[in-house]
Amino acid sequence: MNRKKVIKILTATLCVLLALACGSCTWFFVRYNQIRSNPHSVINSNVDTQINTDTGVELPTITYDGKEYYKNPNMVTLLFLGIDGYQERASKNLGYRSDMIMICAIDTKKYKVTLISIPRDTKANITKMNQNGNITGSYVNKINAAFAGYSGKDLAYLNTVQTVENFINCDEQFDIDLSLYAGVDIDGITDIADAVGGVQVNLDMSLSGIGKKGQTVTLKGQDAIDYVRERHGVGGDLKRAYRQQQFMLALAKKIKQLGARKSILALWDKVDGVVKTNLDTDQMLAFATILEDVNLKGIAHVTIPTTGDSSSGKSYQIHDEEALEKIIIDTFYIKKTE
């Protein structure tokens, strides 16, 4: 297998937990073991985030709720986006939207993973970028609109990353970096699910055409897309975010069950071009080494709480600011002890 094809396989299969499939390919076994000794340093280039708290080096602190916290130096993040540009939107010239917005936060010391979902209709300040990628202003809209309005996909991803980063940093109260991303075309989910023989989920509510509450079903074909996309009449954004998290976890479990080599062979010709990421090959391998040691059953899932509001004439979800701040503190920060 030549280098170009291996890199394409990695790109096509890595979307957060899909990195699990990359860990044992013979071609990069030596490099894999080198990266495994310190994957954090490969993912994060910012030296300040690589300080080991065991060295006793004093880290900058912030004050929250009257207490001092420092940012966990062992965290790495990956912004996962599900891009929806299906035919109905295309026919109305509505363009693409990032309808699945999920932050994968990993503590590389404790091997703890938290998935943070942001409802697509959350009201937020959207950055405006020129064609050179420079921010020229902002406007208020649904957070998934950050992906729209750019002819170049790279710029659409860049603008979304910047918008989501600004949002979770709560008016610069925090300092969370979201420069790394992986995106998947939601229309391609059916190919991914079919390629691995379907993924099993337990339904927390009845879904027409898929199954009844309490059933364990195998998602394939159109059912897989409907499961992660539908929101009208089936719990809205919050329930959809939960189902998206469940789908990713179920997919990761199936990949582990199949094994790395078999998974890559199954996925290669099905999802090439479906996944887009700015991770380089070493960073992909680093995520794979970390996620190999993660217990999937221990992954935490959090959805930012919101309430509906149509007072402006447009239907928004308004996030609970205090709840968002608490999520960021609990996920990315450590309380300072005297």
Solvent accessible surface area in square Angstrom, and as a share of the most:
residue,aa,sasa,rsa
1,M,130,0.58
2,N,98,0.50
3,R,144,0.52
4,K,149,0.63
5,K,75,0.32
6,V,6,0.04
7,I,55,0.28
8,K,77,0.33
9,I,4,0.02
10,L,1,0.01
11,T,38,0.22
12,A,2,0.01
13,T,0,0.00
14,L,0,0.00
15,C,2,0.01
16,V,3,0.02
17,L,1,0.01
18,L,1,0.01
19,A,0,0.00
20,L,13,0.06
21,A,0,0.00
22,C,0,0.00
23,G,2,0.02
24,S,44,0.29
25,C,22,0.13
26,T,99,0.57
27,W,113,0.40
28,F,7,0.03
29,F,112,0.47
30,V,107,0.61
31,R,97,0.36
32,Y,14,0.05
33,N,69,0.35
34,Q,102,0.45
35,I,3,0.02
36,R,89,0.32
37,S,98,0.63
38,N,79,0.40
39,P,18,0.12
40,H,18,0.08
41,S,41,0.26
42,V,41,0.24
43,I,6,0.03
44,N,23,0.12
45,S,109,0.70
46,N,83,0.43
47,V,111,0.64
48,D,99,0.51
49,T,25,0.14
50,Q,60,0.27
51,I,45,0.23
52,N,70,0.36
53,T,41,0.24
54,D,107,0.55
55,T,89,0.52
56,G,65,0.62
57,V,78,0.45
58,E,126,0.57
59,L,23,0.11
60,P,118,0.74
61,T,49,0.28
62,I,48,0.25
63,T,93,0.54
64,Y,31,0.12
65,D,113,0.59
66,G,71,0.68
67,K,87,0.37
68,E,74,0.33
69,Y,27,0.10
70,Y,43,0.16
71,K,58,0.25
72,N,14,0.07
73,P,6,0.04
74,N,24,0.12
75,M,21,0.09
76,V,2,0.01
77,T,15,0.09
78,L,0,0.00
79,L,0,0.00
80,F,1,0.00
81,L,0,0.00
82,G,0,0.00
83,I,6,0.03
84,D,1,0.01
85,G,18,0.17
86,Y,57,0.22
87,Q,160,0.71
88,E,96,0.43
89,R,27,0.10
90,A,63,0.49
91,S,88,0.57
92,K,120,0.51
93,N,140,0.72
94,L,80,0.40
95,G,36,0.34
96,Y,88,0.34
97,R,50,0.18
98,S,0,0.00
99,D,9,0.05
100,M,2,0.01
101,I,4,0.02
102,M,3,0.01
103,I,0,0.00
104,C,1,0.00
105,A,1,0.01
106,I,0,0.00
107,D,10,0.05
108,T,19,0.11
109,K,104,0.44
110,K,150,0.63
111,Y,84,0.32
112,K,109,0.46
113,V,1,0.01
114,T,11,0.07
115,L,1,0.00
116,I,0,0.00
117,S,2,0.02
118,I,4,0.02
119,P,3,0.02
120,R,26,0.10
121,D,8,0.04
122,T,0,0.00
123,K,73,0.31
124,A,11,0.08
125,N,94,0.48
126,I,0,0.00
127,T,6,0.04
128,K,94,0.40
129,M,19,0.08
130,N,53,0.27
131,Q,134,0.59
132,N,126,0.65
133,G,18,0.18
134,N,84,0.43
135,I,89,0.45
136,T,91,0.53
137,G,31,0.30
138,S,70,0.45
139,Y,88,0.33
140,V,77,0.45
141,N,30,0.15
142,K,39,0.17
143,I,0,0.00
144,N,3,0.02
145,A,7,0.06
146,A,0,0.00
147,F,4,0.02
148,A,20,0.16
149,G,80,0.77
150,Y,41,0.15
151,S,115,0.74
152,G,32,0.31
153,K,89,0.38
154,D,93,0.48
155,L,19,0.10
156,A,1,0.01
157,Y,8,0.03
158,L,81,0.40
159,N,1,0.01
160,T,0,0.00
161,V,11,0.06
162,Q,48,0.21
163,T,1,0.00
164,V,0,0.00
165,E,37,0.16
166,N,66,0.34
167,F,21,0.09
168,I,0,0.00
169,N,16,0.08
170,C,24,0.14
171,D,139,0.72
172,E,160,0.72
173,Q,70,0.31
174,F,11,0.05
175,D,97,0.50
176,I,5,0.03
177,D,80,0.41
178,L,0,0.00
179,S,58,0.37
180,L,20,0.10
181,Y,20,0.08
182,A,0,0.00
183,G,0,0.00
184,V,4,0.02
185,D,50,0.26
186,I,1,0.01
187,D,55,0.28
188,G,5,0.05
189,I,5,0.03
190,T,27,0.16
191,D,57,0.30
192,I,4,0.02
193,A,0,0.00
194,D,67,0.35
195,A,19,0.15
196,V,5,0.03
197,G,39,0.37
198,G,2,0.02
199,V,1,0.00
200,Q,119,0.53
201,V,8,0.05
202,N,86,0.44
203,L,3,0.01
204,D,42,0.22
205,M,44,0.20
206,S,64,0.41
207,L,12,0.06
208,S,116,0.75
209,G,76,0.73
210,I,27,0.14
211,G,18,0.17
212,K,147,0.62
213,K,145,0.62
214,G,51,0.49
215,Q,87,0.38
216,T,84,0.49
217,V,20,0.11
218,T,62,0.36
219,L,1,0.01
220,K,103,0.44
221,G,21,0.20
222,Q,110,0.49
223,D,51,0.26
224,A,0,0.00
225,I,12,0.06
226,D,41,0.21
227,Y,4,0.02
228,V,0,0.00
229,R,34,0.12
230,E,75,0.34
231,R,47,0.17
232,H,143,0.64
233,G,83,0.80
234,V,25,0.14
235,G,43,0.41
236,G,28,0.26
237,D,13,0.07
238,L,80,0.40
239,K,77,0.33
240,R,11,0.04
241,A,5,0.04
242,Y,79,0.30
243,R,2,0.01
244,Q,6,0.03
245,Q,2,0.01
246,Q,38,0.17
247,F,3,0.01
248,M,8,0.04
249,L,13,0.06
250,A,11,0.08
251,L,3,0.01
252,A,1,0.01
253,K,99,0.42
254,K,38,0.16
255,I,2,0.01
256,K,96,0.41
257,Q,140,0.62
258,L,42,0.21
259,G,29,0.27
260,A,20,0.15
261,R,135,0.49
262,K,126,0.54
263,S,0,0.00
264,I,8,0.04
265,L,126,0.63
266,A,30,0.23
267,L,1,0.00
268,W,48,0.17
269,D,106,0.55
270,K,99,0.42
271,V,1,0.00
272,D,67,0.35
273,G,72,0.69
274,V,27,0.15
275,V,7,0.04
276,K,70,0.30
277,T,20,0.12
278,N,66,0.34
279,L,10,0.05
280,D,81,0.42
281,T,28,0.16
282,D,43,0.22
283,Q,25,0.11
284,M,4,0.02
285,L,2,0.01
286,A,0,0.00
287,F,2,0.01
288,A,0,0.00
289,T,3,0.02
290,I,1,0.00
291,L,1,0.01
292,E,64,0.29
293,D,64,0.33
294,V,5,0.03
295,N,102,0.52
296,L,16,0.08
297,K,177,0.75
298,G,53,0.51
299,I,7,0.04
300,A,38,0.29
301,H,74,0.33
302,V,45,0.26
303,T,34,0.20
304,I,0,0.00
305,P,56,0.35
306,T,13,0.08
307,T,96,0.56
308,G,59,0.57
309,D,49,0.25
310,S,75,0.48
311,S,102,0.66
312,S,80,0.52
313,G,75,0.72
314,K,84,0.36
315,S,66,0.42
316,Y,16,0.06
317,Q,43,0.19
318,I,58,0.30
319,H,38,0.17
320,D,67,0.35
321,E,112,0.50
322,E,134,0.60
323,A,25,0.19
324,L,1,0.01
325,E,36,0.16
326,K,102,0.43
327,I,22,0.11
328,I,0,0.00
329,I,5,0.03
330,D,85,0.44
331,T,21,0.12
332,F,3,0.01
333,Y,19,0.07
334,I,61,0.31
335,K,103,0.44
336,K,66,0.28
337,T,115,0.67
338,E,202,0.91
